C-alpha cells in the first residue's frame, strides 16, 4: 500500500476539528455519540482521512460497547496495530495502514471467526452505502 504523508498542519487544515482530534491526536469519541454505533446499513467503511477501505458492513456486529465494532478488517493489512500503554492499560491501538490515522483499539473478546473486536470511532470513518 502506498503510504500518505502529510504534515500536521495539512491534516489540521483539511479535516473537521473533531475528526482531526480523533485520528491525528488519538482521541476517542464519547460512547453512543457516534454516527455508526447503532447502524446496520450494507456498505463499506473508509478512512475519514485518506479514503482507504477499512471495514465492511458484513464484518460489523452489535457489541453494545457504544462504538462501531467489527470482527475483522476489510482485507489483511488494511490496518496495523501499535501497543498503547496510555491510561494505565495495555491495549492494541488500530491505525490506518495508508495514512496512520488513529482509528480505535482491538480487543480479544470478539465473536467468531476471528475472536477479535475492532472498536472503532465513527468519526474516523466514512460510510459508503452499497
Ligand atoms: Zn487513512
Boltz pocket constraint, residues with backbone or C-beta under 6 A from the ligand:
constraints:
  - pocket:
      binder: B
      contacts: [[A, 47], [A, 48], [A, 49], [A, 50], [A, 51], [A, 52], [A, 96], [A, 97], [A, 98], [A, 99], [A, 100], [A, 101]]
      max_distance: 6.0
